[in-house]
Amino acid sequence: MKKILLFILLLSGAVASKASTILIPMDENQKEHLKAYGICFWVLKNGGEADWLLNYRGGSFAFEQSGAIEKECVVRGVSYEIVPAAQYTAILNQIADPQVNMDLVKLQKAPRMAVYSPKNKLPWDDAVTLALSYAEIPYDVIYDDEILDETTLPKYDWLHMHHEDFTGQYGKFYAQYHNQEWYQEDQRINEECARRHGFTKVSQLKLAVAKRIRDFVAGGGFLFAMCSATDSYDIALAAEGTDICESMFDGDGTTPGCQNRLNFDNCFAFENFHLVMNPYEYEYSDIDASPPNRQVPMDLDYFTLFDFSAKWDPVPTMLCQDHTRTVKGFMGQTTAFKLQFIKKNVLVLGQNKPANEARYIHGEFGKGTWTWYGGHDPEDYQHMVGDPKTDLSLHPNSPGYRLILNNVLFPAAKKKKQKT
């Protein structure tokens, strides 16, 4: 009889456990917002599924109750709650209410991640690789050789580009850093790579890489970029067939009238912009809103995330999940995007209205999507060349870094049927 009673107790405990849900709140009660994304990725990587509760307590995550998930949350310091079945049903009913701006998105498969980054060491860090490493989300590093190998990109669902110059002007660092060893080494490596692939100039190499990435997006890939990778990517595509590099970058002068030869139809995000042709000026074009023309004091430098309809616009809603609608600004080589140069079909996700600039934008191309995020490091207001990397253990609840990790999970979402 005792054995039977013990069996019944164990069985009822197992049923109760199975019926419960692990809720990871993403509001102000979360101790480790960034590592919470890593928990979600870990669950997906191990064959589980997740509910992303859009606009519920800051965009919370929920999983079927599991001792292994609980243990992982404890190890990583992520706050979680055990929610009984009846209570979770009530939460789902609340989310389903047509009058409430919330929705549930199923996350079903961990996306395969790649970061486009040079193999040689350069004196700056990438906020995305910092975020992925801190959240313990695995990724591969690929660069020009891998991109130009047509078998590489199809292996991945998601690609990130950061402090990159697709125009072949080496970040326009010439004036200040051309005598530095790291600059000369980077130039040597890029020129060798160009020759290896049959190009006479680095600008030609970078254009070929940009077009291969464009094909990746057209085929259904997810592309995320920050800092100078955003505008330099579009500039390179617009300048196809014309030389916009001065002699110190490629050995000869620019094509006469190159500004008038730009093809804005090739661009993802921008149009009608003007090139900055001065090789000694640390700027590519007038797309970017950066000092000295940008007059926004640091204590007033914030941008606001737009509040989209979760049930009708789940994609921008996912990308804007945060525990605050107001995010502090941060600078980069490309800090923000002037609104007058953004194409009409581009969706602005975050904007500094007083400065008339966008910080966070999104669009579609072919079967895929792209997202541009201005600035270099969300927790280092003015990250300079050679500065130490940011210690994210000091910023576990960073709203700016959360936007990066929203993009990481976005490809895992099950596509919803178009509402009519």
C-alpha positions in Angstrom: 0.0 0.0 0.0 2.8 2.4 0.8 4.4 1.7 -2.5 1.1 2.4 -4.3 0.7 5.7 -2.4 4.3 6.7 -3.2 3.7 6.0 -6.9 0.5 8.1 -6.9 2.3 11.0 -5.2 5.2 10.8 -7.7 2.8 10.6 -10.6 0.7 13.5 -9.4 3.9 15.5 -8.9 5.0 14.8 -12.4 1.7 15.7 -13.9 1.7 19.0 -11.8 5.2 19.7 -13.0 4.4 19.1 -16.6 1.3 21.3 -16.4 3.3 24.2 -15.0 5.2 26.8 -17.0 8.5 28.5 -16.5 8.0 32.3 -17.0 11.1 34.5 -17.5 9.8 38.0 -16.8 11.5 40.7 -18.9 10.2 43.7 -16.9 12.0 45.6 -14.1 11.9 42.3 -12.0 14.5 40.6 -14.2 18.0 40.6 -12.8 19.7 39.5 -16.0 17.8 40.7 -19.1 20.7 39.9 -21.5 21.4 36.4 -20.2 17.6 35.6 -20.4 17.9 35.6 -24.2 20.7 33.1 -23.8 18.3 30.8 -21.8 15.7 31.1 -24.6 18.4 30.2 -27.2 19.6 27.3 -25.1 16.1 25.9 -24.9 15.6 26.1 -28.6 19.1 24.7 -29.3 18.2 21.7 -27.2 15.0 20.9 -29.1 12.5 22.8 -27.0 10.0 25.5 -27.9 9.4 28.9 -26.3 6.5 31.4 -26.1 7.6 35.0 -26.6 4.9 37.0 -24.9 5.0 40.3 -26.8 4.4 43.3 -24.6 3.6 41.2 -21.6 5.9 42.3 -18.7 8.5 43.6 -21.1 8.4 40.8 -23.6 8.6 37.8 -21.3 9.6 34.2 -22.3 7.8 31.1 -21.3 8.6 27.4 -21.5 7.1 24.1 -20.4 8.3 23.5 -16.9 11.6 21.5 -16.7 14.2 21.0 -14.0 16.9 21.4 -16.5 15.7 24.8 -17.5 15.3 25.9 -13.9 18.9 24.8 -13.2 20.2 26.7 -16.2 18.4 29.8 -15.0 19.9 29.5 -11.5 23.4 28.9 -13.0 23.1 32.0 -15.2 21.5 34.2 -12.6 18.3 34.7 -14.6 15.1 35.5 -12.7 12.2 33.1 -13.3 8.8 32.1 -11.9 6.9 28.8 -11.8 3.4 29.5 -13.1 0.6 26.9 -12.5 -1.4 25.8 -15.5 -4.5 27.7 -14.6 -2.6 30.9 -14.0 -0.7 30.6 -17.4 -4.1 30.0 -19.1 -5.3 33.2 -17.6 -2.2 35.0 -18.9 -2.8 33.6 -22.4 -6.4 34.7 -22.3 -5.3 38.2 -21.3 -2.8 38.3 -24.2 -5.5 37.1 -26.6 -7.9 39.8 -25.7 -8.4 41.9 -28.9 -8.5 45.1 -26.8 -5.0 44.4 -25.4 -1.8 45.2 -27.4 -0.1 41.9 -26.7 0.5 38.7 -28.6 2.1 35.3 -28.4 4.8 34.3 -30.9 6.1 30.7 -31.0 9.9 30.3 -31.1 10.7 26.9 -32.6 14.2 26.6 -33.8 17.5 28.2 -32.8 18.8 30.2 -35.8 22.3 29.5 -37.2 24.4 32.5 -36.4 27.3 34.1 -38.3 29.2 37.3 -37.6 31.0 39.1 -40.4 34.3 40.1 -38.8 37.9 40.2 -39.9 40.3 37.6 -38.5 43.0 40.2 -37.8 42.8 42.1 -34.5 41.6 45.6 -34.8 41.5 48.2 -32.0 37.8 48.1 -31.4 35.1 45.7 -30.2 31.8 44.7 -31.6 28.7 45.2 -29.4 27.0 42.2 -31.0 29.8 39.7 -30.3 30.0 41.1 -26.8 26.2 40.5 -26.4 26.3 37.1 -27.9 29.2 36.0 -25.7 27.7 37.4 -22.5 24.3 35.7 -23.3 26.2 32.5 -24.1 24.7 32.3 -27.6 27.0 30.4 -30.1 28.1 32.0 -33.4 30.6 31.5 -36.2 32.9 34.2 -37.4 33.2 34.5 -41.2 34.7 37.1 -43.5 35.4 37.9 -47.1 36.9 34.5 -48.1 33.9 32.6 -46.6 31.3 35.0 -48.0 32.7 34.7 -51.5 32.5 30.9 -51.2 29.0 30.3 -52.4 28.5 27.4 -50.1 29.0 29.4 -46.9 26.1 31.8 -46.4 23.3 29.2 -47.1 24.5 27.4 -43.9 23.2 30.3 -41.8 19.9 32.0 -41.0 21.3 35.2 -39.5 24.3 37.4 -40.3 25.6 40.4 -38.5 27.9 43.2 -39.8 29.3 45.9 -37.5 32.2 48.4 -37.8 32.9 47.6 -41.4 33.6 49.7 -44.5 32.1 48.3 -47.7 33.4 51.2 -49.8 37.1 50.2 -49.7 38.2 53.3 -47.9 39.4 51.5 -44.8 36.9 53.2 -42.5 38.3 56.6 -43.6 40.8 56.4 -40.8 43.6 57.6 -43.1 44.1 61.1 -41.7 44.6 60.0 -38.1 45.8 56.4 -38.3 47.5 55.6 -41.6 50.9 55.4 -39.9 49.6 53.0 -37.3 50.7 49.4 -37.6 47.2 48.0 -37.3 46.0 50.2 -40.2 48.8 49.2 -42.5 48.3 45.5 -41.6 44.6 45.7 -42.3 45.3 47.3 -45.7 47.8 44.7 -46.5 45.4 41.8 -45.6 42.5 43.3 -47.6 44.7 43.9 -50.7 46.0 40.3 -50.6 42.4 39.0 -50.3 41.3 41.2 -53.2 44.1 39.8 -55.4 43.3 36.2 -54.2 39.8 36.6 -55.6 40.8 38.2 -58.8 40.1 41.9 -58.0 42.5 44.7 -58.6 41.0 46.9 -55.8 39.6 46.3 -52.3 36.5 48.4 -53.3 35.8 45.7 -55.9 36.2 43.0 -53.4 33.9 44.6 -50.9 31.2 45.3 -53.5 31.3 41.6 -54.5 30.9 40.7 -50.8 28.0 43.2 -50.4 26.2 41.7 -53.4 26.7 38.2 -52.1 25.1 39.3 -48.8 22.3 41.0 -50.7 21.6 37.6 -52.4 21.6 36.0 -48.9 18.9 38.4 -47.8 16.9 38.0 -51.0 16.8 34.3 -50.5 15.3 34.6 -47.0 18.2 35.5 -44.7 18.1 37.8 -41.8 20.7 40.6 -41.8 21.5 42.9 -38.9 24.0 45.7 -39.0 25.3 48.4 -36.7 27.6 51.5 -36.9 29.4 52.0 -40.2 28.3 48.8 -41.7 24.9 50.3 -42.2 25.5 53.3 -44.5 28.7 52.0 -46.0 26.9 48.9 -47.2 24.2 51.0 -49.1 26.9 53.4 -50.4 28.9 50.5 -51.9 25.8 49.1 -53.6 24.8 52.6 -55.0 28.4 53.1 -56.3 28.5 49.9 -58.3 30.4 50.7 -61.6 32.0 53.9 -60.4 35.2 54.6 -58.4 34.5 56.7 -55.2 38.0 56.0 -53.6 40.8 58.5 -53.7 44.4 57.5 -54.6 45.5 56.7 -51.0 42.9 54.0 -50.9 43.3 52.3 -54.3 46.2 53.9 -56.1 44.2 56.2 -58.5 41.6 58.9 -58.4 37.8 58.8 -58.4 35.5 58.7 -61.4 34.7 62.2 -62.5 31.1 63.1 -61.4 30.8 60.0 -59.3 28.1 61.6 -57.1 25.8 61.8 -60.1 26.5 58.2 -61.1 25.1 56.7 -57.8 22.2 54.3 -58.3 19.9 54.6 -55.2 17.7 51.8 -56.5 20.4 49.4 -55.4 20.2 50.6 -51.8 18.3 48.8 -49.0 17.6 51.8 -46.8 18.8 55.2 -48.2 18.4 57.4 -51.2 19.4 60.9 -52.4 22.4 61.2 -50.1 25.6 62.9 -51.0 29.1 61.5 -50.7 31.8 63.0 -48.5 34.7 63.0 -51.0 37.3 64.5 -48.7 39.6 61.5 -47.8 40.8 63.3 -44.6 37.2 63.6 -43.3 36.0 60.8 -41.0 32.7 60.4 -42.8 31.2 58.6 -45.8 28.2 60.7 -46.6 25.5 63.0 -45.2 23.3 60.0 -44.2 25.0 60.0 -40.8 24.1 62.3 -38.0 27.4 62.6 -36.0 29.4 65.5 -34.5 30.3 68.1 -35.3 27.1 68.7 -37.2 25.0 66.8 -34.7 24.3 69.1 -31.7 22.7 66.8 -29.2 24.0 67.1 -25.6 24.8 63.7 -24.0 22.3 64.2 -21.1 19.5 64.8 -23.7 20.6 62.0 -26.1 17.7 59.5 -26.0 15.6 57.9 -28.7 12.1 56.5 -28.4 10.9 53.1 -29.6 7.6 53.1 -31.5 4.7 51.2 -30.0 3.5 48.8 -32.8 0.4 46.7 -32.8 1.5 43.3 -31.5 -1.4 41.4 -33.2 -1.1 43.1 -36.6 2.6 44.0 -36.7 4.4 41.2 -34.9 7.7 41.7 -36.6 8.4 45.3 -35.5 6.9 44.5 -32.2 9.4 41.7 -31.6 12.3 43.9 -32.7 11.2 46.6 -30.2 10.6 44.5 -27.1 12.1 46.2 -24.1 11.4 47.2 -20.5 11.4 50.9 -21.5 10.3 52.8 -24.5 13.1 55.4 -24.1 16.7 54.3 -24.7 19.8 56.4 -24.1 21.7 57.2 -27.3 25.3 56.4 -28.1 27.6 57.4 -30.8 29.6 55.6 -33.4 31.2 56.3 -36.8 27.7 56.1 -38.0 25.6 57.4 -35.0 22.1 57.9 -36.5 20.3 58.3 -39.9 18.9 61.6 -41.1 15.2 61.1 -41.8 15.3 62.9 -45.2 17.6 60.2 -46.7 15.5 57.1 -45.6 13.4 55.5 -48.2 9.7 55.7 -47.8 9.2 52.0 -47.6 11.6 51.7 -44.7 10.1 51.2 -41.2 11.5 53.4 -38.5 11.6 51.5 -35.2 13.3 54.1 -33.0 13.7 57.8 -33.4 15.1 60.9 -31.8 12.3 63.3 -32.9 13.9 66.6 -31.7 17.0 65.8 -33.7 15.0 64.6 -36.7 17.0 61.4 -36.9 16.3 57.6 -36.8 18.4 55.3 -34.7 16.8 51.9 -35.5 15.2 51.0 -38.9 14.0 47.8 -40.6 12.9 46.6 -44.0 12.4 43.7 -46.3 14.3 42.6 -49.4 13.2 39.7 -51.4 12.2 36.9 -49.0 14.4 38.2 -46.2 14.8 41.2 -43.9 17.4 43.6 -42.7 17.7 45.8 -39.6 20.1 48.8 -39.2 21.0 50.1 -35.7 23.0 53.3 -35.4 25.9 53.7 -33.0 28.8 51.5 -31.9 28.2 50.4 -28.3 24.9 51.0 -26.3 26.8 51.2 -23.0 29.8 53.3 -24.1 28.5 56.7 -25.2 31.6 57.6 -27.3 33.7 54.4 -27.8 37.0 55.5 -29.2 39.6 53.5 -31.2 41.7 51.6 -28.6 39.2 51.9 -25.8 38.8 48.7 -23.6 35.7 46.6 -24.4 32.6 47.1 -22.4 32.0 44.7 -19.4 28.4 43.6 -19.8 28.3 42.2 -16.3 28.1 45.9 -15.3 25.1 46.3 -17.6 22.9 43.1 -17.4 19.7 45.1 -17.9 20.8 47.3 -20.8 17.8 48.4 -22.9 20.1 49.3 -25.8 21.7 45.8 -25.8 18.3 44.2 -25.6 17.5 45.5 -29.1 20.5 43.6 -30.4 19.3 40.4 -28.9 15.7 40.9 -30.1 17.2 40.6 -33.6 19.0 37.4 -32.6 15.8 35.7 -31.6 13.6 37.1 -34.3 14.6 34.5 -36.9 13.4 31.7 -34.5 9.8 32.9 -34.7 7.2 30.8 -36.5 5.8 32.8 -39.4 2.2 33.8 -38.9 -0.4 33.7 -41.6 -1.1 37.1 -43.1 -4.2 38.6 -41.6 -6.9 39.9 -44.0 
